[in-house]
């Protein structure tokens, strides 16, 4: 796994409620991508918001429907 949030002293925390099915699909997806939920969500948000190139692999879409 890569580096966690760059500056933990200035980082902000948010809470997101997920259905058990969504959470399970997310856990599977991040495991397949060898990353953490934290890194995956942060990269997705940064990509969608047009914020800096983090060097992290940005999520390209959910693999949860894949069998």
C-alpha positions in Angstrom: 0.0 0.0 0.0 1.0 3.5 -0.6 1.4 6.6 1.6 -1.7 7.6 3.6 -3.0 11.2 3.6 0.0 13.4 3.2 -0.5 15.7 6.2 -2.4 14.0 9.0 -2.3 17.1 11.2 -4.2 19.2 8.7 -6.3 16.4 7.3 -10.1 16.5 7.8 -12.4 13.6 8.6 -15.7 12.9 7.1 -18.2 10.2 7.7 -20.1 8.4 5.0 -22.9 5.8 5.6 -23.0 2.9 3.2 -25.3 0.0 2.9 -23.6 -3.3 3.8 -23.6 -4.4 0.1 -21.9 -1.2 -1.0 -19.3 -1.4 1.8 -18.6 -5.0 0.9 -18.2 -4.2 -2.8 -15.9 -1.3 -1.9 -13.7 -3.5 0.3 -13.4 -6.1 -2.5 -12.5 -3.4 -5.0 -9.8 -1.8 -2.9 -8.4 -5.2 -2.1 -8.2 -6.0 -5.8 -6.4 -2.7 -6.4 -4.1 -3.2 -3.4 -5.0 0.1 -1.8 -7.0 1.3 1.2 -10.5 2.7 1.3 -8.9 6.0 2.5 -6.6 6.2 -0.5 -9.3 5.1 -3.0 -11.9 7.6 -1.8 -9.3 10.4 -1.6 -8.0 9.7 -5.2 -11.6 9.5 -6.5 -12.6 12.8 -4.9 -9.4 14.6 -6.0 -9.9 13.4 -9.6 -13.6 14.3 -9.7 -12.8 17.8 -8.2 -9.8 18.4 -10.4 -7.5 18.7 -7.4 -3.8 18.0 -7.9 -2.3 14.9 -9.4 -1.6 12.7 -6.3 0.4 10.1 -8.1 -2.1 7.6 -6.7 -4.1 5.3 -9.0 -7.4 7.0 -9.3 -10.4 4.7 -9.3 -11.7 4.2 -12.9 -15.1 2.8 -11.9 -16.6 0.3 -9.7 -15.7 -3.4 -10.2 -18.4 -4.4 -7.8 -20.7 -5.7 -10.6 -17.9 -7.9 -12.0 -18.0 -11.6 -11.3 
